[in-house]
Amino acid sequence: MVRGRLVLHERVTDELGNTVEMKIWQVPVSEDKPHGYKYSLVYIVEENGSSGMTTRKGKVITGIS
């Protein structure tokens, strides 16, 4: 895994207890990251699981648990 410099990390929780967390890293420009950024976004619904999105090798990975 390529390490990068964290340029944004925000976590916001609303009045219902749901949380959104965003992270953006600046990484070396490569074939799979020509823009030089990697990101992660997750939405956590209180007591009901979570839905998330992240980038890995140029693909968007989503999941719900």
N, C-alpha and C positions, 0 to 999 in steps of 0.2 A: 504494500500500500504506500502510495506517495504521500509524504507528509507535506503540509502546506502551512501558510500563515493564516490564522483565523482573523478574518476582517469584519465579521458580523456574528453576534450571538445574541438573539433576543428571545425571551420567553415571556408570554403574556397569558394570564389566567383571567377569564371573565367571571362575572358574578355568579354563574352557575357551576363554576369549578372546572370548566373545560379549558384546556391549555393548548396554545400554539407555540411551537419552538422552531426557530429558524437559525441555521448556521451556514455561513459562506466562508470558504477557504480560498486563498489565492495559491495556486499550485503552478509548477512549471508547465509551460506550453508543451503539449505533446499531441500525438496523432488523435488520441481519444478525448483530449481536452484542449482544442485549439484556441479557445477563449481564455484559458488559464484560470478557470474557476471550477470548484467543486461545491455542491450544496446539499443540504439536508433540510427537509421540512416535515414536521410531524404535528398531527392534530390529535389530541387525547381527549376523549369524551369521558367525563367523570363516571366511573363505575360501569361503563359500557364497552371499554376497549379503546383501540386507537386506530388511526389511519395515517399512513406516512408515505413520504416520497423522498427518494435520494437518487443521486447519480452514481453509476458505477460503470466504468469502461464505456462511456458514451451512451449508456442506456438509462432510461428512467425506470426505477424499481418502485412499485407501489405495493402496499400491503394493508390488510385490515385484520385485526385480531380481536 
